[in-house]
């Protein structure tokens, strides 16, 4: 396999100093991510790059090198501004929807950028072109693009381990475009849930104007995929610890001290995103409304210290401890307190024993990227005897559907669910727990690594094509002899932006005498079927080309009229257009907000034109409108396309490519095929054309076309050359 370079904020080791401070030792860090990635690190013979946490001595540096661990040197002040500053004072609260806790400091962002640059330099120093680089988490969101500039050939994966917020929340970030463009350096962007993937895609659309189709977007000549890959836990390691002799002894001691009380367990880092104050308020509500549980149940709350040098975390700790004391004072009795609170870290064996002890696991974050505690509890309860109460705002809720869901802000509702969990009979507990157990065990952290790496390595390395730009006479030299000898030829020509230049007003783009002459000449040639395949409505096309002997396809393939006919024929079954009643008033509202914008009604589509609007205002309103329409029409049988200063909402399955296939099947086979076009809608034709057909894009940019010309004038010159060649044959 290819060598893998793993990149994370911290190296997977902890550097500890001896009591005298003269020597250092290395210990592997704990955590599911390290456990999952360590085998990949070993198997691929790659390196792991990250900050060491301490200044390593020469001896420690040598040991790191032997373990293939590469430290990134960062000055202490710069690291604080990068990590405690922008990473955890801006990105962390924003991505967890705590906007009021965000601090947007320009100097801290510059430190964030600088540290990402340091990582990129270190990776570039050791990377080789066929390496795979896997970057982890929110501290390094600028890194993929920086690395892409330094080592263009490497494959880059990025995984975000926290939520990606809605586009409305994310756009608060002053450096939003820099962050998004940083991510676009990756080939594959992984998140935990489909919701986060959808949020990220909408941010790309709303803030950068980049359209995503089925989880894939195109940027800077590359394909970038966005996929949901929920991380798992190391179930074997967890269960080995949870069912060890040490855990058994600890469990026996706990049961002796607790007696016959029902145990509700909470395990959380002491972080404001975990919602500990609301959890304690819900427990207080249960004790107040159902006094019988004051002596018959207890909450064991393990609060693991987190970011102890940040003031807001000190305040959180003080509030939690105040609530614990208050509730124990109100509802406790000699020898029986309703909350046993522990502010400490515990061993894997002790934690496993707590999971086995708990009748109910109470997992209630206000927002969580995934939450592995929920999965760890499920993995230890193969007896089917536990109940999981889980916040709907934890990413794991999308996988653990048999849990009892709660909204942590609903104090009374949460208390009711806790009581339901305590009282639940064993049969229902088994019915809920068993499918979750099998799901968690089958999708462990090692499976997560395999799936992500498989997606990264199997993803087609698709360098998007920039077709060669040719002079019209050069292209004519290739095409003219073939058209001259063809017995049955097909020309399918786009109109706006292809045959005819764009005009300031959409309705002013009537065909010129030159265009009418070219089309009339083609229509008079035997053995050539000529079509105008346009997004224009059929009435306009019929008025403009009614006296020209060519066939017409209107509204991106909705209607067809053969040369010489006066009647139009619908292509395909009549569409369900009820969605128009919902969309029309929205487009009207955005037209009122945007001077110069207007609505065009088609039989199977609605189009919002903003060609006459102010450039900046029009683009901004178009991005917002796209976001609104995507939300509104989710699940509806429509497609939303952005084109040359237009947004078109059209019936699903109606496109120019379908029209091409209809003509090709009904009028073919053709021994010469040529199609032209200038925008996204024409790519539907180019993608469906046979390999020996000729597709020509007008203008620059990425395209599936075989060739490109510079302007509509170039296409007209090409068509005149083809007419002369055919006449001379």
KAVENLIN-V644351 format. One record per backbone hydrogen bond with DSSP energy under -1.0 kcal/mol. NH is the residue of the N-H (numbers start at 1). CO is the residue of the C=O. E is the energy in kcal/mol with one decimal. If there is no record, write none. Layout:
nh=<NH,NH>
co=<CO,CO>
e=<E,E>
This chain:
nh=<5,6,7,8,11,14,16,18,21,25,27,29,35,36,37,38,41,42,43,44,48,49,50,51,61,62,63,64,65,66,67,68,69,70,72,79,80,81,82,83,85,86,87,88,89,90,91,92,94,95,96,97,98,101,102,103,109,110,111,112,113,114,115,116,117,118,119,120,121,122,123,124,125,127,131,132,133,134,135,136,137,140,145,146,147,148,149,150,151,154,155,157,158,159,160,170,171,172,173,176,179,180,181,182,183,184,185,186,187,188,189,190,191,197,198,199,200,201,202,203,204,205,206,207,208,210,213,216,217,219,222,224,225,226,227,229,235,238,239,240,241,242,243,244,248,249,250,251,252,253,254,255,256,257,258,259,262,264,265,266,268,270,271,274,279,280,281,282,283,284,285,286,287,288,289,290,293,294,297,298,299,300,301,302,303,304,310,313,314,315,316,317,318,319,320,321,322,323,324,325,326,327,328,329,330,331,332,333,336,340,342,351,352,353,354,355,356,357,358,359,360,361,362,363,366,367,368,376,377,378,379,380,381,384,387,389,390,391,392,394,395,396,397,398,399,400,403,404,406,410,411,414,415,416,417,418,419,420,421,422,423,429,430,431,432,433,434,437,438,439,440,441,442,443,445,448,449,450,451,452,453,454,455,456,457,458,459,462,464,470,475,476,477,479,480,483,484,485,489,490,491,492,493,497,498,499,500,508,509,510,516,517,518,519,520,521,522,523,524,525,529,531,532,533,534,541,542,543,544,545,548,550,551,552,553,554,555,556,558,559,560,561,565,569,571,580,581,583,584,587,588,589,590,591,592,593,597,598,600,602,606,607,608,609,610,618,619,620,621,622,623,624,625,626,627,628,629,630,631,632,633,636,638,639,641,643,645,647,648,649,650,651,652,654,659,660,661,662,663,664,665,666,667,668,671,674,675,676,677,682,686,687,688,693,694,696,697,698,699,703,706,707,708,709,715,716,717,718,719,720,721,722,723,724,725,726,727,728>
co=<132,47,134,49,51,27,25,23,18,16,14,12,31,32,33,34,37,38,39,40,68,6,70,9,57,58,59,60,61,62,63,65,64,48,50,75,76,77,78,79,80,81,82,83,85,86,86,87,90,91,92,94,93,98,99,89,105,106,107,108,109,110,111,112,113,114,115,116,117,118,119,120,121,123,128,3,155,5,157,7,159,137,182,142,143,144,145,146,147,151,131,133,188,135,190,166,167,169,170,173,175,176,177,178,179,180,182,183,156,156,225,158,227,193,194,195,196,197,198,199,200,201,202,203,204,204,216,213,224,222,219,217,187,215,189,191,233,234,235,236,237,238,239,241,244,245,246,247,248,249,250,251,252,253,254,255,296,298,360,300,302,304,269,271,275,276,277,278,279,280,281,282,283,284,285,286,290,291,293,262,338,264,340,266,342,268,307,310,310,311,312,313,314,315,316,317,318,319,320,321,322,323,324,325,326,327,328,336,333,299,301,347,348,349,350,351,352,353,354,263,263,387,265,389,273,273,393,372,373,374,375,376,378,381,359,361,404,363,406,391,368,370,394,395,396,396,400,388,390,407,409,410,411,412,413,414,415,416,417,418,419,425,426,427,428,429,430,433,434,435,436,437,438,439,233,444,445,446,447,448,449,450,451,452,453,454,455,460,221,708,471,472,473,475,476,479,480,481,527,672,529,674,531,500,495,495,495,505,506,508,512,513,514,515,516,517,518,519,520,522,489,491,551,493,553,537,538,539,540,541,545,548,530,561,532,559,536,534,554,554,569,552,562,560,558,577,578,579,580,583,584,585,586,587,588,589,594,609,607,605,649,600,647,598,645,614,615,616,617,618,619,620,621,622,623,624,625,626,627,628,629,633,636,650,648,646,643,608,641,606,639,604,637,651,655,656,657,658,659,660,661,662,663,664,488,490,694,492,696,679,682,683,685,690,673,675,707,677,709,465,695,695,468,697,711,712,713,714,715,716,717,718,719,720,721,722,723,724>
e=<-3.5,-2.5,-2.5,-2.2,-2.3,-3.3,-2.8,-2.4,-1.0,-2.8,-1.9,-2.4,-2.0,-2.4,-2.4,-2.1,-2.6,-2.3,-3.0,-2.3,-2.0,-3.2,-1.9,-2.8,-2.9,-1.9,-1.8,-2.9,-2.2,-2.0,-1.6,-1.6,-3.0,-3.3,-1.7,-2.5,-2.2,-2.1,-2.0,-3.4,-2.0,-2.5,-2.2,-1.6,-2.6,-1.2,-2.4,-2.2,-1.8,-3.0,-1.1,-1.9,-3.4,-1.6,-1.7,-3.0,-2.0,-2.2,-1.8,-2.3,-2.9,-2.5,-2.6,-2.1,-2.2,-2.1,-2.3,-2.4,-2.6,-2.1,-2.7,-2.7,-1.5,-2.4,-2.3,-2.6,-3.0,-2.8,-3.1,-1.9,-3.4,-2.0,-1.2,-1.6,-2.9,-2.3,-1.7,-1.2,-3.3,-1.4,-1.8,-3.3,-2.7,-2.3,-2.7,-3.0,-2.1,-1.7,-1.9,-1.4,-2.0,-2.3,-2.6,-2.0,-1.9,-1.5,-1.3,-2.3,-3.2,-1.5,-2.8,-3.5,-2.0,-1.8,-2.6,-2.4,-2.4,-2.3,-2.3,-1.7,-2.1,-2.1,-3.2,-2.7,-1.4,-2.0,-3.0,-1.2,-2.7,-2.3,-1.8,-2.9,-2.3,-2.7,-2.5,-3.6,-1.5,-2.6,-2.8,-2.2,-1.9,-2.9,-1.9,-1.3,-2.3,-2.3,-2.1,-2.6,-2.5,-2.1,-2.2,-2.6,-2.0,-1.9,-2.5,-2.3,-3.1,-2.7,-3.1,-2.9,-2.5,-2.8,-2.2,-2.1,-2.2,-2.6,-2.1,-2.2,-2.0,-2.5,-2.3,-2.1,-2.2,-2.3,-2.5,-2.4,-2.0,-1.9,-1.5,-2.4,-2.9,-2.8,-2.4,-3.3,-3.4,-2.8,-1.8,-1.1,-1.3,-2.1,-1.7,-2.2,-2.3,-2.2,-2.4,-2.5,-2.0,-2.2,-2.4,-2.2,-2.3,-2.7,-2.6,-2.2,-2.0,-2.6,-1.7,-2.8,-2.8,-3.0,-2.7,-2.4,-2.4,-2.1,-2.0,-2.2,-2.1,-2.0,-2.0,-1.7,-1.9,-2.7,-3.3,-2.9,-2.2,-1.5,-1.8,-2.9,-2.6,-1.9,-2.4,-1.1,-1.1,-1.8,-1.1,-2.9,-2.4,-2.0,-2.6,-1.5,-1.5,-2.7,-1.9,-1.5,-1.5,-2.2,-1.5,-2.8,-1.7,-2.3,-1.4,-2.6,-2.3,-2.2,-1.9,-2.2,-2.2,-2.3,-2.3,-2.5,-2.2,-2.0,-2.5,-2.1,-2.0,-2.8,-2.4,-2.8,-2.3,-1.9,-2.6,-2.6,-2.2,-1.4,-2.2,-1.9,-2.1,-2.2,-2.6,-2.5,-2.6,-2.4,-2.3,-2.4,-2.7,-2.7,-1.3,-1.8,-1.4,-3.1,-2.3,-2.4,-1.5,-2.4,-2.9,-2.5,-2.5,-1.1,-3.1,-2.7,-2.8,-2.6,-3.1,-2.7,-2.1,-1.1,-2.2,-1.7,-1.2,-1.1,-2.4,-2.3,-2.3,-2.5,-2.3,-2.3,-2.2,-2.5,-1.1,-1.4,-3.1,-2.8,-2.3,-2.2,-2.5,-2.1,-2.5,-2.1,-2.6,-2.7,-1.5,-2.2,-2.6,-2.9,-2.9,-2.1,-2.5,-2.0,-1.5,-1.7,-2.2,-2.8,-2.2,-2.7,-2.8,-1.6,-1.1,-2.0,-2.9,-2.4,-2.2,-2.1,-2.2,-1.9,-1.9,-1.6,-2.5,-2.2,-3.0,-2.7,-2.4,-2.6,-3.2,-2.7,-2.3,-3.3,-2.3,-2.1,-2.7,-2.3,-2.2,-2.0,-2.8,-2.5,-1.8,-2.3,-2.9,-2.4,-1.8,-2.6,-2.8,-2.7,-2.1,-2.7,-3.0,-2.8,-1.8,-2.0,-3.0,-3.1,-2.4,-2.0,-2.7,-1.6,-1.5,-2.3,-2.2,-2.2,-2.2,-2.9,-2.3,-2.3,-2.8,-1.0,-2.1,-2.2,-2.4,-1.9,-1.6,-1.2,-2.1,-2.4,-1.3,-1.6,-2.8,-2.5,-2.6,-2.2,-3.1,-2.4,-1.1,-1.6,-2.3,-2.5,-1.5,-2.4,-2.0,-2.2,-2.7,-2.1,-1.9,-2.0,-2.2,-2.2,-2.0,-2.3,-2.4,-1.8>
